[in-house]
Amino acid sequence: MTNQRASGVLLHPTSLPGPHGIGDLGPSARHFVEWLVSAGQRLWQVLPLNPVGAGNSPYASVSVFAGSPLLVALEPLIEAGWLAPPHHDELAQFNPHRVDFERVIPWRMAKLREAAAGFFAHASPEQRAAFAAYAEAEASWLDDYALFMTLDGLHQPTDGTFVAWTDWPPALARREAAALAAAREQHRDEVTFWCFVQYCFDQQWRELKRYANERDVQIIGDLPIFVAGHGADCWSRPDLYLLAEDLTPRVVAGVPPDFFSKTGQRWGNPLYDWDAMARDGYAWWVARARRQLALADLIRVDHFRGFASYWEIPASSPLATDGHWVPGPGAALFEALEAALGELPVIAEDLGVITKDVETLRDQLGLPGMKVLQFAFFDDATHPFLPHNYPENCVVYTGTHDNDTVRGWYEGALPRDQAFARAYLGCGGHDLHWAMIRAASASPARLAIYQFQDVLGLDGAHRMNVPGQTECWTWRFGWETIGGEPAWRLLQLSAAHGRAPLERLSHS
């Protein structure tokens, strides 16, 4: 796909319509694939599919291998006879336009527990065998994830306070074999429940991906570079991170001031011990990339610059500005991945503070970088994010999940930048979102991706995320608000610019 012109839409499945409080892998996901086909789009970009973590962010997950339980659709579980249909009054509590995580998470987890009970009571021998085969095939990460979730549930207080895994009983925190074996045996049913949820996610996602691929729609997944401190990844392999004697991070991840934050960002993730990872040929990364490639056709590698050099902040400091650059693994990691997995279909997220070493690594590996149109309109016609300056080997975005919508950006931009955008795009402010989509589509960039909010012309109230702020990741849309024009206009542009078959114009 990366060798031919194509375009697509950025939309996380949680934003899809549906009756169960949050978008999922149910009927609306297939409907969205059909919408993409009608619009001549061949790419569906999603955010990380992992369980949400702190602040309900998919970029702060308890596991980089697991799928989000919130994405498991209930309809297939009901159809299988494992779950009773929810009552109307249960569904009335949900806002169709926003995800209320405080309501959604406990409700959906209760439904998944009901479905698990139904499965183990009524599943056929063939269904049980399929579940057992899945658990065995994914045991390398699934066993530790399921045990972590079980232990985490046991150790979190009911008063709303938080207990990190580093504060569990030492035998469990330090993974003493006897303690782990005893916990698995004592809590076998709970461990099995978490395995069942992952089985449901895996089955549903693979069916959706197959449905999309059969219709010439490919999935662009998202791979965050770092893992969460409180999660199965760090707990199961503490030897791969720069931790203190008490297992807490010595240093943490973040970024210096950039486009997204004037004070930088202190993410707080533990940092990798790259020397330790190199000693076994980056086996953990090979396993992670293999898992991602099973779930997506292309992978956007978030914070690609961290592989060239990353921002290291002392764990004792609350300020991102106290950090400094440290060399990353560079090409050695990607050479190990390609040796194990073949050519990598990767998009390098190279935004923010990009230094020469990042550009050199990206170009050495031959990876396409990213261009964001919202960052282009300052006072410099040579700006690399302006379409006439693009190389072919790049991916252009109207905006990412961290950006405002195009309308929101324009309404908040300086008058000088607004005037530049209007002049460059040849439009008035009222239709600037379509003019920006047109510029991206017509550009030399091999791939073009549009936020779905921009296709719909929505304002900043529909933004997905504001870096560093809470109450994000909640936006949803309704099919009744779409109409036929957005798909028709996208098809026209895509066909005219060589991103969809030209003959489709005669049928639109």
C-alpha positions as CSV (number, residue, x, y, z in Angstrom):
1,M,0.0,0.0,0.0
2,T,2.8,2.5,0.8
3,N,4.0,2.1,-2.8
4,Q,0.9,3.6,-4.3
5,R,-1.1,6.7,-3.8
6,A,-4.0,6.3,-1.4
7,S,-5.9,8.2,1.3
8,G,-8.0,7.4,4.3
9,V,-9.5,8.6,7.5
10,L,-8.3,8.8,11.1
11,L,-11.1,7.7,13.5
12,H,-10.7,5.6,16.7
13,P,-13.3,2.9,17.1
14,T,-14.4,4.4,20.4
15,S,-15.8,7.4,18.4
16,L,-18.2,5.1,16.4
17,P,-21.9,5.2,17.1
18,G,-23.6,2.5,19.1
19,P,-26.0,1.9,22.0
20,H,-23.5,0.6,24.6
21,G,-21.9,3.9,25.7
22,I,-18.7,3.8,23.6
23,G,-17.9,2.8,20.0
24,D,-16.7,-0.7,19.6
25,L,-16.1,-3.5,17.0
26,G,-19.8,-4.1,16.4
27,P,-22.1,-3.3,13.5
28,S,-21.0,0.4,13.3
29,A,-17.4,-0.6,12.7
30,R,-18.5,-2.6,9.6
31,H,-20.7,0.3,8.5
32,F,-17.7,2.6,8.8
33,V,-15.7,0.3,6.5
34,E,-18.6,0.5,4.0
35,W,-18.6,4.3,4.3
36,L,-14.9,4.4,3.6
37,V,-15.4,2.3,0.5
38,S,-18.2,4.6,-0.7
39,A,-15.8,7.5,-0.2
40,G,-13.0,6.0,-2.2
41,Q,-10.8,5.7,0.9
42,R,-8.5,2.7,1.3
43,L,-7.0,3.4,4.7
44,W,-8.5,3.4,8.2
45,Q,-6.2,4.8,10.8
46,V,-6.9,4.0,14.5
47,L,-5.3,5.0,17.7
48,P,-3.7,2.3,19.9
49,L,-6.2,-0.6,20.4
50,N,-4.8,-1.4,23.8
51,P,-6.7,-1.1,27.1
52,V,-7.0,2.6,28.2
53,G,-5.0,3.7,31.1
54,A,-4.5,6.9,33.1
55,G,-6.9,9.6,32.0
56,N,-8.6,7.0,29.7
57,S,-5.8,7.4,27.2
58,P,-5.0,4.6,24.8
59,Y,-1.4,5.8,24.9
60,A,-1.1,4.9,28.6
61,S,-2.1,1.3,28.6
62,V,-1.6,-1.5,31.1
63,S,-0.4,-3.7,28.2
64,V,1.0,-2.9,24.8
65,F,0.0,-6.5,23.7
66,A,-3.6,-6.6,24.9
67,G,-6.7,-5.3,23.2
68,S,-9.1,-2.9,25.0
69,P,-12.0,-4.7,26.7
70,L,-14.1,-1.6,26.0
71,L,-13.9,-2.3,22.3
72,V,-15.4,-5.8,22.6
73,A,-18.8,-5.6,21.0
74,L,-21.7,-7.0,22.9
75,E,-23.9,-8.0,19.9
76,P,-21.8,-11.1,19.1
77,L,-21.9,-12.2,22.7
78,I,-25.7,-11.8,22.7
79,E,-26.0,-13.7,19.4
80,A,-23.9,-16.5,20.8
81,G,-26.3,-16.9,23.8
82,W,-23.7,-16.0,26.4
83,L,-25.2,-12.6,27.3
84,A,-28.7,-11.4,27.8
85,P,-29.7,-8.3,25.8
86,P,-29.4,-5.1,28.0
87,H,-32.7,-3.4,29.0
88,H,-33.6,-0.1,27.5
89,D,-33.3,1.7,30.8
90,E,-29.7,0.5,31.1
91,L,-28.9,2.1,27.7
92,A,-30.7,5.3,28.5
93,Q,-27.9,6.4,30.9
94,F,-25.4,6.8,28.0
95,N,-24.7,10.0,26.0
96,P,-24.6,9.1,22.3
97,H,-22.2,12.0,21.6
98,R,-19.6,11.6,24.4
99,V,-18.1,8.6,26.2
100,D,-18.8,8.8,30.0
101,F,-16.0,6.5,31.1
102,E,-17.1,6.5,34.7
103,R,-20.4,5.0,33.6
104,V,-19.2,2.9,30.7
105,I,-16.3,1.1,32.2
106,P,-18.1,-0.6,35.2
107,W,-21.2,-1.3,33.1
108,R,-19.3,-2.9,30.2
109,M,-17.0,-4.9,32.4
110,A,-20.0,-6.3,34.2
111,K,-21.5,-7.3,30.9
112,L,-18.2,-9.1,29.9
113,R,-18.3,-11.0,33.2
114,E,-21.8,-12.1,32.4
115,A,-20.7,-13.2,29.0
116,A,-17.8,-15.1,30.4
117,A,-20.1,-16.9,32.8
118,G,-22.4,-17.7,29.8
119,F,-19.5,-19.0,27.7
120,F,-18.1,-21.3,30.3
121,A,-21.6,-22.6,31.1
122,H,-22.9,-23.1,27.6
123,A,-20.0,-23.0,25.0
124,S,-19.7,-26.0,22.7
125,P,-16.7,-28.2,22.7
126,E,-15.5,-26.6,19.5
127,Q,-15.8,-23.1,21.1
128,R,-13.9,-24.2,24.2
129,A,-11.2,-25.7,22.0
130,A,-10.9,-22.5,20.0
131,F,-10.5,-20.5,23.3
132,A,-7.9,-22.9,24.6
133,A,-5.9,-22.8,21.3
134,Y,-6.0,-19.0,21.4
135,A,-4.7,-18.9,25.0
136,E,-1.9,-21.3,24.2
137,A,-0.9,-19.4,21.1
138,E,-0.7,-16.0,22.9
139,A,0.6,-17.3,26.2
140,S,3.9,-15.4,25.9
141,W,2.1,-12.2,26.8
142,L,-1.4,-13.3,27.8
143,D,-0.4,-15.2,30.9
144,D,1.4,-12.3,32.5
145,Y,-1.3,-9.8,31.4
146,A,-4.1,-11.8,32.8
147,L,-2.3,-12.4,36.1
148,F,-1.4,-8.7,36.3
149,M,-5.0,-7.6,35.8
150,T,-6.1,-10.2,38.5
151,L,-3.5,-9.0,41.0
152,D,-4.2,-5.3,40.2
153,G,-7.9,-5.8,40.9
154,L,-7.1,-7.5,44.2
155,H,-4.8,-4.8,45.4
156,Q,-6.7,-1.6,44.4
157,P,-8.5,-0.1,47.4
158,T,-12.2,0.5,47.3
159,D,-11.8,4.2,48.4
160,G,-10.6,5.4,45.0
161,T,-6.9,5.6,46.0
162,F,-4.3,4.0,43.8
163,V,-1.7,1.3,44.6
164,A,1.1,0.7,42.1
165,W,2.4,-2.8,41.5
166,T,5.6,-1.8,43.1
167,D,3.7,-1.6,46.4
168,W,2.2,-5.1,46.1
169,P,3.6,-7.7,48.5
170,P,7.3,-8.1,47.7
171,A,7.0,-11.7,46.5
172,L,4.4,-10.7,43.9
173,A,6.1,-7.4,42.9
174,R,9.4,-9.1,42.5
175,R,7.8,-12.1,40.7
176,E,9.0,-14.9,42.9
177,A,8.0,-18.1,41.1
178,A,6.2,-19.8,44.1
179,A,4.1,-16.7,44.8
180,L,3.1,-16.3,41.1
181,A,2.2,-20.0,40.9
182,A,0.1,-19.8,44.1
183,A,-1.7,-16.7,42.8
184,R,-2.5,-18.3,39.5
185,E,-4.0,-21.3,41.2
186,Q,-5.9,-19.4,43.9
187,H,-7.4,-16.9,41.4
188,R,-7.7,-19.2,38.4
189,D,-11.2,-18.1,37.5
190,E,-10.3,-14.5,37.5
191,V,-7.2,-15.1,35.4
192,T,-9.3,-17.1,32.9
193,F,-11.8,-14.3,32.7
194,W,-9.1,-11.8,31.5
195,C,-8.0,-14.4,29.0
196,F,-11.6,-14.8,27.8
197,V,-11.9,-11.0,27.2
198,Q,-8.8,-11.0,25.1
199,Y,-10.1,-13.9,23.1
200,C,-13.3,-12.0,22.4
201,F,-11.3,-8.9,21.3
202,D,-9.0,-10.9,19.1
203,Q,-11.8,-12.8,17.4
204,Q,-13.8,-9.6,16.7
205,W,-10.9,-7.5,15.6
206,R,-9.6,-10.1,13.2
207,E,-13.1,-10.5,11.7
208,L,-13.3,-6.7,11.3
209,K,-9.8,-6.5,9.7
210,R,-10.7,-9.3,7.3
211,Y,-13.9,-7.5,6.4
212,A,-12.0,-4.3,5.7
213,N,-9.1,-6.0,3.8
214,E,-11.6,-7.9,1.6
215,R,-13.0,-4.5,0.6
216,D,-9.5,-3.0,-0.2
217,V,-9.4,-1.1,3.1
218,Q,-6.2,-1.4,5.1
219,I,-5.7,-0.7,8.8
220,I,-3.1,1.8,10.0
221,G,-2.3,0.9,13.6
222,D,-0.5,2.9,16.2
223,L,2.5,1.8,18.2
224,P,3.4,4.1,21.2
225,I,7.1,3.9,21.8
226,F,6.9,3.7,25.6
227,V,4.9,1.5,28.1
228,A,3.1,2.6,31.2
229,G,4.8,2.3,34.5
230,H,1.8,0.6,36.1
231,G,1.3,-2.2,33.7
232,A,2.0,-5.8,32.8
233,D,4.9,-4.9,30.5
234,C,7.1,-3.3,33.1
235,W,6.0,-5.7,35.9
236,S,6.7,-8.8,33.8
237,R,10.1,-7.7,32.5
238,P,11.6,-5.2,35.0
239,D,15.1,-6.2,33.6
240,L,14.3,-4.2,30.4
241,Y,13.8,-0.8,32.1
242,L,15.9,1.7,34.0
243,L,14.5,1.0,37.5
244,A,15.7,1.7,41.0
245,E,16.2,-1.0,43.6
246,D,12.6,-0.5,44.8
247,L,11.5,-1.1,41.1
248,T,10.3,2.5,40.6
249,P,11.7,4.4,37.6
250,R,15.0,6.2,38.0
251,V,14.3,8.3,34.9
252,V,11.1,8.9,33.0
253,A,10.0,9.8,29.4
254,G,8.7,13.1,28.1
255,V,9.5,15.8,25.5
256,P,10.9,19.3,25.7
257,P,8.7,22.3,24.6
258,D,7.3,21.9,21.1
259,F,4.3,22.6,18.9
260,F,1.9,20.9,21.3
261,S,3.2,22.3,24.7
262,K,5.1,25.4,25.5
263,T,6.5,23.9,28.7
264,G,7.1,20.4,27.4
265,Q,5.5,17.2,28.6
266,R,6.5,14.9,31.4
267,W,4.9,11.7,30.4
268,G,6.2,9.7,33.3
269,N,6.8,6.4,31.4
270,P,9.7,4.2,32.5
271,L,12.6,4.3,30.0
272,Y,14.1,1.3,28.4
273,D,17.4,-0.2,29.2
274,W,18.4,-0.4,25.6
275,D,21.7,-2.2,26.4
276,A,19.8,-5.0,28.1
277,M,17.4,-5.2,25.1
278,A,20.3,-5.3,22.6
279,R,21.8,-8.3,24.4
280,D,19.0,-10.7,23.3
281,G,18.6,-9.2,19.9
282,Y,15.7,-6.9,20.9
283,A,13.5,-10.0,21.4
284,W,10.8,-8.1,23.3
285,W,10.5,-5.6,20.4
286,V,10.4,-8.4,17.9
287,A,7.5,-9.9,19.8
288,R,5.7,-6.6,20.1
289,A,6.1,-5.8,16.4
290,R,4.9,-9.2,15.4
291,R,1.8,-8.7,17.5
292,Q,1.1,-5.3,16.0
293,L,1.5,-6.7,12.4
294,A,-1.1,-9.3,13.2
295,L,-3.5,-6.5,14.0
296,A,-2.7,-3.9,11.4
297,D,-1.5,-3.6,7.8
298,L,0.7,-0.5,8.4
299,I,2.0,0.8,11.7
300,R,2.4,4.5,12.7
301,V,5.3,4.4,15.2
302,D,4.5,7.2,17.7
303,H,7.4,9.4,18.8
304,F,9.8,7.9,16.3
305,R,12.4,10.4,17.3
306,G,12.9,8.5,20.5
307,F,14.7,5.7,18.6
308,A,17.3,8.2,17.5
309,S,17.5,10.1,20.8
310,Y,14.9,10.5,23.6
311,W,14.2,13.1,26.4
312,E,15.3,11.7,29.8
313,I,13.8,13.4,32.9
314,P,14.9,12.5,36.4
315,A,12.0,10.7,38.1
316,S,12.4,13.1,41.1
317,S,11.7,16.1,38.9
318,P,8.1,17.3,38.1
319,L,9.3,19.4,35.2
320,A,9.9,18.3,31.6
321,T,12.4,21.1,31.2
322,D,14.8,19.3,33.6
323,G,15.4,16.6,31.0
324,H,18.1,16.1,28.4
325,W,18.6,14.1,25.2
326,V,20.0,10.6,25.4
327,P,21.0,8.5,22.3
328,G,18.5,5.7,21.4
329,P,19.1,2.4,19.7
330,G,19.1,3.8,16.2
331,A,19.1,1.6,13.2
332,A,20.2,-1.5,15.1
333,L,16.7,-2.0,16.5
334,F,15.1,-1.8,13.1
335,E,17.7,-4.1,11.5
336,A,16.8,-6.7,14.2
337,L,13.1,-6.3,13.5
338,E,13.6,-6.6,9.7
339,A,15.8,-9.7,10.1
340,A,13.0,-11.4,12.1
341,L,9.9,-10.0,10.4
342,G,10.9,-8.8,6.9
343,E,10.3,-5.4,5.5
344,L,8.4,-3.2,8.0
345,P,5.3,-1.3,6.8
346,V,6.0,1.6,9.2
347,I,5.1,5.3,9.2
348,A,7.5,7.4,11.3
349,E,5.8,10.0,13.5
350,D,8.5,12.6,13.3
351,L,6.7,15.6,14.8
352,G,7.8,18.0,17.5
353,V,11.5,18.8,18.1
354,I,13.2,17.0,15.2
355,T,17.0,17.1,15.1
356,K,19.3,16.0,12.3
357,D,19.9,12.5,13.8
358,V,16.1,11.8,13.6
359,E,16.0,12.8,9.9
360,T,19.1,10.7,9.2
361,L,17.6,7.6,10.9
362,R,14.3,8.0,9.1
363,D,15.9,8.4,5.7
364,Q,18.4,5.6,6.3
365,L,15.5,3.3,7.0
366,G,13.6,4.6,4.0
367,L,10.5,5.3,6.2
368,P,7.8,7.9,5.3
369,G,7.5,10.8,7.8
370,M,4.5,12.9,8.6
371,K,3.4,16.3,7.5
372,V,0.6,18.1,9.3
373,L,-1.1,20.9,7.4
374,Q,-2.2,22.8,10.5
375,F,1.5,23.4,11.3
376,A,2.2,24.8,7.8
377,F,0.7,28.3,7.8
378,F,3.1,30.6,9.5
379,D,5.2,33.2,7.5
380,D,7.5,31.0,5.5
381,A,6.7,29.7,2.0
382,T,9.5,27.2,2.3
383,H,8.0,25.5,5.4
384,P,8.3,21.7,5.0
385,F,4.7,21.2,5.9
386,L,3.4,23.2,2.9
387,P,2.3,20.7,0.2
388,H,4.5,22.1,-2.6
389,N,7.5,21.2,-0.5
390,Y,6.6,17.5,0.2
391,P,8.6,14.6,-0.9
392,E,6.7,11.6,-2.3
393,N,7.7,9.4,0.6
394,C,5.6,11.0,3.3
395,V,2.1,10.9,4.8
396,V,0.1,14.2,5.0
397,Y,-2.5,14.8,7.7
398,T,-5.0,17.6,8.0
399,G,-4.4,17.0,11.8
400,T,-3.6,14.3,14.2
401,H,-5.5,13.2,17.3
402,D,-3.5,15.7,19.3
403,N,-4.5,18.6,17.0
404,D,-7.7,20.7,17.0
405,T,-10.1,20.1,14.2
406,V,-9.3,22.3,11.1
407,R,-12.3,24.5,11.9
408,G,-11.2,24.8,15.5
409,W,-7.6,25.6,14.5
410,Y,-8.7,28.2,12.0
411,E,-11.0,30.0,14.4
412,G,-8.2,30.2,17.0
413,A,-5.4,31.1,14.6
414,L,-3.8,34.5,14.3
415,P,-5.2,36.8,11.6
416,R,-1.9,36.6,9.8
417,D,-2.0,32.8,9.7
418,Q,-5.6,32.8,8.7
419,A,-4.9,35.1,5.8
420,F,-1.9,32.9,4.7
421,A,-4.1,29.8,4.8
422,R,-6.9,31.4,2.8
423,A,-4.4,32.6,0.2
424,Y,-2.5,29.3,-0.1
425,L,-5.7,27.2,-0.2
426,G,-7.6,29.5,-2.4
427,C,-10.8,29.6,-0.3
428,G,-12.8,31.6,2.2
429,G,-12.8,30.6,5.8
430,H,-16.2,28.9,5.7
431,D,-15.0,26.0,3.7
432,L,-11.4,25.8,4.7
433,H,-11.6,22.2,5.9
434,W,-12.4,21.0,2.4
435,A,-9.8,23.2,0.9
436,M,-7.2,21.7,3.3
437,I,-8.4,18.2,2.4
438,R,-8.1,19.1,-1.3
439,A,-4.5,20.4,-0.8
440,A,-3.6,17.2,1.0
441,S,-5.2,15.0,-1.6
442,A,-3.5,16.8,-4.5
443,S,-0.1,16.9,-2.8
444,P,2.9,14.7,-3.8
445,A,2.6,12.8,-0.5
446,R,2.0,9.1,-1.2
447,L,-0.6,8.8,1.6
448,A,-3.1,11.3,2.8
449,I,-5.1,11.0,6.1
450,Y,-7.9,13.2,7.2
451,Q,-9.4,13.4,10.7
452,F,-13.0,12.3,10.4
453,Q,-14.0,15.5,12.3
454,D,-12.4,17.5,9.4
455,V,-14.3,15.5,6.8
456,L,-17.5,16.5,8.6
457,G,-16.4,20.1,9.1
458,L,-16.7,20.1,12.8
459,D,-15.5,22.8,15.2
460,G,-13.1,22.5,18.1
461,A,-15.8,21.2,20.5
462,H,-15.3,17.8,18.7
463,R,-11.5,17.6,19.3
464,M,-10.3,14.2,20.4
465,N,-7.4,15.1,22.6
466,V,-5.6,18.1,24.1
467,P,-2.1,17.0,25.3
468,G,-1.7,17.4,29.0
469,Q,-5.4,18.0,29.7
470,T,-7.9,15.7,31.3
471,E,-11.5,14.8,30.1
472,C,-10.2,13.8,26.6
473,W,-10.8,10.8,24.3
474,T,-14.6,11.1,24.6
475,W,-15.8,12.3,21.2
476,R,-18.4,10.3,19.3
477,F,-20.5,10.9,16.2
478,G,-23.9,9.8,15.0
479,W,-24.7,8.3,11.6
480,E,-27.7,10.6,11.4
481,T,-25.4,13.7,11.2
482,I,-23.3,12.4,8.3
483,G,-25.4,12.7,5.1
484,G,-24.2,11.8,1.7
485,E,-22.1,14.8,0.7
486,P,-18.8,14.0,2.7
487,A,-18.4,10.6,1.1
488,W,-19.2,12.0,-2.4
489,R,-16.7,14.9,-2.1
490,L,-14.0,12.6,-0.8
491,L,-14.5,10.2,-3.7
492,Q,-14.3,13.0,-6.2
493,L,-11.0,14.3,-4.8
494,S,-9.5,10.9,-4.3
495,A,-10.3,9.8,-7.9
496,A,-9.2,13.1,-9.4
497,H,-5.8,12.9,-7.5
498,G,-5.0,9.3,-8.2
499,R,-5.9,8.0,-4.8
500,A,-8.9,6.0,-6.0
501,P,-9.8,4.5,-9.4
502,L,-10.7,7.3,-11.9
503,E,-13.5,5.2,-13.3
504,R,-15.4,5.6,-10.0
505,L,-16.1,9.2,-11.0
506,S,-18.5,8.0,-13.7
507,H,-20.5,6.0,-11.1
508,S,-20.7,8.7,-8.4
